[in-house]
Amino acid sequence: MLGPIRQLLENKKIILASGSSRRKEILEKNLGLKIQIVPSNFPENLDKTKFTPANYVVENSRLKALDVAQNLKEDWHLIIGSDTIVEMDNKIYEKPLDKEDAYRILKSL
């Protein structure tokens, strides 16, 4: 499925704008490419009321990748930004802040 694209990216420097070693593992396992993690410092404080859930994830991902791109001192070929949310009834839920927040979120679902 990714044959031609994979060949193009094989010897390229690919950055994952995330601190998630799990995301890195998933991408490397599924794409067969070497990926470097560079966590983004983007504050993820977008106003959720101004976005659909899908657009919110896309914008957060874009801004994370842009943050990393602007701060890298080395050359790169591709930066992958990503974000994960849970959505129910058009309401956006992000990572819980703590155990109590996790309980509150799970209870509301």
Secondary structure, 3 states (H helix, E strand, C coil): CCHHHHHHHCCCCEEEECCCHHHHHHHHHHHCCCEEECCCCCCCCCCHHHCCHHHHHHHHHHHHHHHHHHHCCCCCCEEEECCCCEEECCEEECCCCCHHHHHHHHHHC
